Structure formats: C-alpha cells, structure tokens
Amino acid sequence: MKQIIIIGGGAAGFFCASNLDEKKYTITILEQNSDVLQKVKISGGGRCNVTHACFDPRELVQFYPRGNKELLSVFSKFQPGDTMEWFEQRNVPLKIENDNRAFPESNSSQTIINTFLNETQKKNVAVQTKCTVKEIEKQGEKYIIKTNSGDFEADYVVYTTGSSPKSLKIIENLGHKIVDLVPSLFTFNIKDELLKDLPGTSFENAGISIPKLKTEESGPLLITHWGLSGPAVLKISAWEAISLAKLKYNFEIEVNFISIEKDEAEDIFNTFKQAHPKKTIGQSKIFDITNRFWQKILDISKVDLNKQVANISGKEIQKILENLCQKKFQVSGKSTFKDEFVTAGGVDLKEINFKNMTSKLLPNFYIAGEVLNIDAVTGGFNFQACWSEGWLIAQDLNTL
C-alpha cells in the first residue's frame, strides 16, 4: 500500500486523516509536540469554536483578510453546513450561538478531539508524537522525511504544520516562496486614565477607527488590564495586520464607545436634560454604559458628579461627548489573543492549486492549514479553512 505522511497533528492534518480511505493507504501523522490538536483544545476558552454559521461561500470568504479569493472554490465544495453534518454523523451535534459561532453541545473541546482520535484509530492511522521533522528530501518518486525519530518514506506528503518559522524554512528549502509572518488577531496595549481600574467593562457595540490607515470596524469591545480587546479590536487587527506591523504597533485609534454619532448623542443628552433637570449627572443613566464607566467619563471630563443635569454647561457636554464618541488613544504594543493565536503570512498562495490543495512545484505534495498565507478574523473561521482544505485533500487522494 502507498504511504501517506501527514506532517502536523493539528486541525487540518487530523481532518484530512479522518476522511482518507484506509483501504488504499497506510497513514502516519507526525507531531512534534507531546499532544496532538493543541489549538483545538484551547480554542473558544476550551469549548472549541468549531465553525461559524455562514453557509454562503461568497459571504464566508469576506471574513478572511488573506485567502478570500482562493477559498471561494474550496468553500463551494465543503462549507460550515458540511462541517456541522460531518460531526452530527459522528454523534457530535453542534449548537449555533447568538453571534453565529458554532460549538459542540457538550461545551468541551475534548469532544472534538475524541472524535478525531476515534476516527483515526478506526482507520489505523499511526500517530507519532514528539517527532520533529528536520528536513524533507525528494528521492525519485518518493519523499524521505528526516526526523529526530528516524527517517520516514512517503509516496504522498500532506504538510499541515501550522506557521512555525522552522516548518516554513523546511518548505522554503523545497522551493516554495514564503510571505513574511506577522501576527494577526491581537489586542491593543494602551495606558490611559479612562481605562484604568476598569478591566472587564464591556460595550455591546463600539466603533473603532485607525485614522492613519483610514480604516474602521465595529462590534463588541472589552477593556482589559493592558488596554482594549474584543471582536472590534481583533477584526481590525486582522485586516490591518501587515500595516500595523509596519507601524511597529505604535499608532493612534479613535473609539466611539456607544456607536452613536456625536451630534445625535448631543440631542439625546439635551432631551434627558429637559426631562430630568434636577437629577445629579453622576446618577443619570443617559447612555447604555455601566455606571462605573460613566463616572470615569465624567471624572476625566472634569465634571462634578453631584452637579444637577440642568447646570451642565454646553462646554461640559461637548467634553463628555468627545470622550464618549471620539476618544483618542495611543496604542503602544500588542498582546496576542490567547484563544486563537493566528499569523498572517506563510506559503505564497500563487504556488497552490486550490482545486485539491496540491503544491504547483512539488508532485504528490499537499499543503493546508495555517502554514499557508491564509487567515481569518475570530469566530471559527480559521478552523473552517482547515476542515475544508483537509477534506479536499482527502477527496483527491481517495480518487487517485
């Protein structure tokens, strides 16, 4: 039987192995860590955000800053609906949450890991952990994979290593062009009086813009110990990953905490002022924000909390609304988003045939997952690319 070696025991590698025809091939997964599927384990806070309930490939590709054109054909063959069905058939129903993220009903990533381990065991897939690939050599029709656990011979190689610099070097040595790696999906480090002592404060829908890059995003926002996080920040960090790396992560942002334009917010404020003139400003619930955050806004706007609303001057209103709707922050540095460490960069997409994920340079060599220059915003999209690519590879190998 012909030998398939899958290098990398992560999402793409295991999904490919789980869909291969074991009657045709001997299948081996090589993983350098002591545990397989480590990212699957920690994703979604340990619940595993398997995919996203977006079933139109044209809509789905819009969540991928890099790879959107190429993935259209991939998703037209295998999309989130197919992923959900695949798991359902193996008695792992997924549930769709309000924000369209899909999780196993068990709320545990171990359910997903066990499914892959069961599938690969049924197919007699050999899994070698603590096995570090050092080099791959082409010898005639075959590949020799040199590792710290000896040499492996392969008729077909499936390269799903993730984006570690070492794994990119190995594939670069085989002739592939590598687009430089930069982090994608990160949070902003900000030191500012407004954010001090308020970690955990969240905003359901905020607007965030980077004036220098003429770009903006909106969505939930979260104050952390280090600065700002949440989907709005993560989205903008993904779309602008390359530009922000060039700026060395030092730039200015403008935040609208309430997603209401300043003029409209002024009307709301004045309406409240007329209706409740005797209320103290500190106890007034004018906008949909927490009391602690409102009091901090008043504090940095130098407005006395005990002042009656009727006595708030036009100048004070302007200052409050500026801090609420047009607050400027200086970002100095980033922190990686712990649940989903993602990079932009990797194997140049021009060198991949997206009909079946084969290398255009190396025969019988498939490449998928994060080693490619493909990445997505947060929400289960990075995994979906792995499932779809892994599935395509398995279908191609099964028909050879």
N, C-alpha and C positions, 0 to 999 in steps of 0.2 A: 504493500500500500504506500501511496505517496505521503510524504511527511509535511505537515503544516506547522511552522513555528510561529507562535504569536508572541511578540516581544512587548511586554507591558500588561500587567494584570489589573487593569482599570476598567472603566465603563465600556469603552469601545472594544477592547480586547475580549472581555467576557461575553458581551452581547454577540459578537461575531462567533465565538466558540460555541455559544448556546444555540446557534442556528445552523451550524455546519452539519453535513451528512457524515456521521461517524463510520458508516459502512464504506465510504470512499477513501477516508483519510485517517492517518494517525495524527493526533493533535496534541501539541505541547504548548503550555503558556509559561513563559519565563518572566518572573517578577523579582525586582532587586530588593524590595522590602520584605520584612518578615510576614507581613499581612497583605492580602490582596484587597482590592476595592476600597482603599482607604478614604478616597474622596467621597465615595458613595456613603460611607459610614458617617462622615461628619456633616454632609450636606443638609441644609434646611434644619440646622440645630439638632441633628441626629434623627430627624424624621424622614429625610431623603425626599427632596423636591424632584420627583421623577421626571416630570414633563410639565407642559403648560397647555391648558385647554384652548388651543388656537388651531382650527382644523383646515384653514385655507392656506396652502403653501405660500401664496403671494403675500398674504398678511403676515405669516410666520417669519418670512425672511427679513422683514423690517425690524426685527429685534436683534439682528446680527450686524454690528458695525463693520466687521470684516468677514467676507464669505457670503454676503447676501445673494449676489448674482449666481454664484456657483451652487448654492444649496437649493435653489429653486427646483432643479431637476431631481435632486436627492429626495426632497420632501414630497415631491409629486409621486414618488414610489413608496415612501414609508414616512408617515407623519404621526403627530401625537395620538390621533384616534387609533392607529395601528399599534402604537406602544401600549395604550390602555388595554386593547383587546389581547395583546400578547400576554400581558400579566394576568388578565382575567382568566384566560385559558389555563393558566397555571395556578388557579385559585388564589390569586393575589389581587383583589379588587382595589382600584384606586378611587380616591374621592377628590372632587374639584372644590377648592375653597373659594371664598368670595372674590379674591383677586385673580382667579383663574389658575392658580398654581395647583398642580396635582400631586397628591401624597398617597402612600399606601394607607388603607383604612386602619391598619394596625398602629399608625403613627410611629413606626420604628423602621429605621433604615436596615436593621438586621433582617427583616422580612425580605427585602430586595436582595440582600447579599445571599441569604439562604436559597432563594430561588435560583440564582446563578450557580451556586455551589452544587445544588441538586441537579440542575440541567447538565452541567459539565461532568459531574460524576456519572450520570446516566450514559453519557457519550464517551466514557473512559478517557476524558481529557486529562493528561498528566499536567499537574501544576507544580512547578519548581520555584519555591520562594528563596530569598537570599541569593539570587542568581543574577549577577551583574554582567551585562553584555559589555565587552571591551572593544570588539571590532567585528565587522561583517565582511567576509571575502566572497567574491563571486568566483566559483570554480566550475568551469564548463556550464552545465545546465543547472547546477545546484549552488546553494549558498552555504558557506561554513560560518557558523556563529560562534565566536570565541568568547567564553565566559570564565568567571572565577571558579565555575564548577565543571570545567572541561569544555570540549567542542561539541556543537550540535550541527547536524546536517539537515538542510531543508530544501524541499522542492519548491515550496511557496513560503514567503515571509509576509506576515501581517505586522506592520510596525505601528504600535499604539502605545508609545512610551510616555505620553504627556510631554510637557515642554521643558524638561530639564536641559540645561546647556550641554551636558555630556551626551544626551541622546541626539541632540541636534548636530553635534560635532560628528558623531558616527555617520549620520545620514549625509552630512555635508561631504565627508570623505568619500562617499559613494557617488558624488557628483551633483547632489541636489543643492539648489540655491536657498539660503536661509534669510528670511526677513528678520532684522534685529528684534529681539524680545523687549517689550516694555510692559509694565503692569497695566492691567485693565481691572475694573471693579475695585476701587479703593475709596476710603473715606478721607475727608479733608481735615488736616490738623490746623486748628485756629485757636489763638489765645485772644479772648475778647471779654470785656467786662460783662456784656449781656449774657454770655453763655456760662459764665462762672457759677458754680453751685447749682446748676440745673440739669445735670445728666439724667437721661430718662424722659425728659419732656419731649413730647411728640406733637406733630402737626399733621392733620389728616391730608391736607393738600396745600403744598407750598410751591412757590415758583423760585427757581434759582437760575441765574444767568452769569456767564463769564464775559463781561463787556469786551475784553481784548480779543476774544475769539468769536464774538458776535453769535453766541450760541446760548440756548436756554432749554430748560427741562422743567417739568412739574411732577408732583407726586408727594407721597408721604415723606416727612423729614424728621430726623431724630437728633437731639442734642446728646453728645457723648462726653466722656471725661476729656477727650482730646480735641473735640470740635464738632463737626457735623457729619451725619451719616444718613442712612435710609435710602429708599429707592430713587428719590430725586437726585441725590448725590451720586449714587452708584451708576445710574443711567448716564449722567453727564460725564462721569469719569471713563466710562467705556467708549462712548462716542468720540471723546476728545483725548483718548489715551496717548496718542502719538504727539499731539500738540502740547499736552501738559508735561510730557517727559522732556520736550524741548525747552519748556519754560522752567525746567528743574523744580517743578511743583511749587513755584512761588508766583502767585497771581492773585488778582482781586475778584471777588464774587459779589453779586448783589442778590439779596434774598427778600422775597415777599412772603412773610410767614402766613398770611391769610388769603393769598391768591385773589385779592380784590384790589383793583387799581386805586391809587391814592385819592383821586377825585371822588370816586364812588364811596370810598371809606370815609371821606370827609362829610359827605351827605348823611351817611349812617350815623356818624358821630353827632352831627348837628341835630338830627331828628331825635336822638336819645337825649341830647342836652335840653331840648324843648320839653320833652315828655317827663324828664326826671331832674329838674334843675337843682333840687335840694340834696340829691344823693351825693355822697363823697365819691370822688373819682376812683379811689382805691378799691371801693366795694362795687363799682359799676361793672356789669357784665355786658360790654358793648359788642365785643367780637368773640369768635369761637376759639378761645385760647385759655390756658389754665390761669388761675388766679396768681400763682407764683410768677408765671412769665409776664403777666400783665403788670404786676407790681414792679418787676425788674425793668420793664419798658419805661414805666413812669419814673423810676429811680434814675435811669441813665438819661432820661429826657429832662431831668431836674424839675419834676412836677411834684408838688406836695400831695401825698396820698390822701390827706384829710381835707383837701380843698373841695368845695362843692362844685359840681359839674357846671353850674351857671357861671362860676367865676373863672373858668379855664379860658385863658386868652387865645386869640387866633394864632399867635406865635407858638404858644404851648401845644395847641392842636397840631400845627404843622410839624413840630419836633417829634411828637408822639407817632404821627403817621409815617414820618420819614423812617423812624426806627422799626416800624411795623411792616411797611410796604416796600421800602427801598434801602434796607440796611446793608451797608457795605462792610465786607470782612476781608482781611488779608489772610490768604491761605499760605502757610509755610510748612510744606511737607505733607506726607500722606501716611495712612495706615492701611495695611492690606485687610480686605474684608474677610474675616476668619472663616466663614462658612464656605466660601467659594473662591478660592484663590485662582484667578484667571489671568493669562497673559495674552497680549496681542503680539503678533509675530510668530515665526515658525517657518515650516516648509512653504516655499512660494507656490501659490495655487495654480499658476500657469503650467506647472510641471505635473499636474494631477489630472487624470481622466475621471471626471465626476460621474460617468455612466456606471463605473464599477469600482472607483477609488484606487485604480492602479496607478503606479508611477509611470510617467511617459518616458523615463530614462532607464528604468531597471525592469527587465522582464520578470513576470511572476512575483512582483513585489507590490504589496498593498499598503496604503498609508491612511490612517484615520485618527480622529480624536484631536486632543489639544496640541499635538506635535505640528499640526497644520496651522497656517496663518488664518485661523477662524476663531472668532469669539463672539459672545453674546452678552446682553445685559442679564441681570439676575432674574431668576424666576423659573428655572428648569430648562432653559433654552440650551445651555451648554451640554447638558446630558442628552437632550433630544438629538442634537447633531451627532453625538457619539452613537446613540442607538441606531439612527438612520444610516449612518456610514457603515457601522458594523454589520447591519442587516444586508446592505448592498453587497458587501464583500462576500458574506456567506452565500448569498444567492448566486453570485458569479462563480465562486469556487464549486458550488453544488452542481452547476450546469456544465462544468468542464468535462 
